[in-house]
């Protein structure tokens, strides 16, 4: 079964990311073996490996190795991000920076939320993941007022629900496509 990671990138105590993650899990249904990855619980320190991840050098820290193994075990990932001050949270950037090979080729769905339906953060994150050779197959932005409340009550429009479903179908197609 396809192993799909769902990364909650906000570490705030009053975040709505958990509610959005559960909606993604419900949409994914039984099609995936889900790994809910909470960056607040992972609590990676600031990047502290002696070598650049792109160098291909082995990780030397226990947390770097554990993080690399967890992402490396995934067949695909959904990255949930709020839009903070027009960008993504530092915890997400740090978690991304720890790895390179693990992101390369990984089918990735970006799901942002915030004012303006995360319209500033999603292109930035798509560019970053593209630099890491991730295979970004979809990007969906949820807006406060039209898709969710600032407290996390979800009332996602049919259009956005269909976009999320389409992105998950694209992930399935990528993962299940025969290697030639």
C-alpha positions, -999 to 999 in steps of 0.1 A, spaced: 0 0 0 12 35 -8 27 52 23 16 89 24 30 113 48 10 143 60 33 170 74 18 195 99 43 224 98 28 248 123 41 244 158 17 270 174 -4 258 203 -36 272 187 -29 260 152 -56 248 127 -31 225 109 -42 194 128 -78 199 117 -67 204 81 -45 172 84 -75 152 96 -95 164 66 -67 153 43 -66 119 60 -104 116 56 -101 125 19 -73 100 15 -95 73 30 -83 37 29 -62 42 -3 -31 51 16 -11 39 47 -9 73 64 19 87 85 9 119 103 41 139 108 39 167 133 69 191 132 59 203 167 65 168 181 96 162 159 112 194 172 143 193 150 170 217 162 183 243 138 201 225 109 233 212 124 247 185 101 283 191 92 278 185 54 252 199 30 224 174 24 229 178 -14 265 165 -10 252 130 -4 272 126 28 257 104 55 239 122 83 258 123 115 232 134 141 206 110 155 178 134 148 190 139 112 192 102 106 157 96 122 142 124 101 158 112 69 146 76 75 111 88 82 108 108 50 128 83 30 102 56 39 74 76 23 60 70 -12 45 105 -13 38 134 10 13 162 16 29 193 31 4 214 51 15 250 57 0 281 71 9 314 56 29 334 82 38 369 71 37 359 35 58 327 39 60 293 55 70 286 91 106 283 101 101 248 114 91 237 79 120 253 62 144 238 88 128 203 83 131 206 45 167 218 48 179 187 67 172 165 36 179 164 -1 178 129 -16 147 120 4 128 148 -13 141 141 -48 115 125 -70 90 123 -41 54 130 -53 44 160 -33 11 178 -27 13 213 -12 -17 224 9 -16 259 22 -41 278 43 -44 314 55 -57 348 44 -58 350 6 -59 312 4 -21 310 10 -15 326 -24 19 339 -14 33 309 4 24 282 -21 45 295 -50 75 299 -27 71 264 -14 67 250 -49 99 267 -60 118 254 -29 106 218 -34 114 221 -71 150 230 -62 151 198 -43 138 178 -73 105 169 -55 78 160 -79 51 186 -70 19 171 -84 -6 196 -69 -10 227 -49 -42 238 -31 -48 269 -11 -75 272 15 -87 306 26 -99 319 59 -136 328 55 -142 308 23 -128 274 33 -122 275 71 -125 298 101 -94 311 120 -104 287 147 -101 257 123 -138 250 115 -137 235 80 -162 242 53 -140 237 23 -156 246 -10 -165 218 -35 -139 233 -59 -111 230 -33 -122 195 -22 -121 184 -58 -86 199 -62 -74 180 -32 -89 148 -45 -74 154 -79 -40 159 -63 -43 127 -43 -53 108 -75 -22 122 -92 -1 109 -63 -16 75 -67 -9 75 -104 27 86 -99 34 60 -72 16 31 -89 29 38 -124 51 10 -137 88 19 -138 101 16 -174 
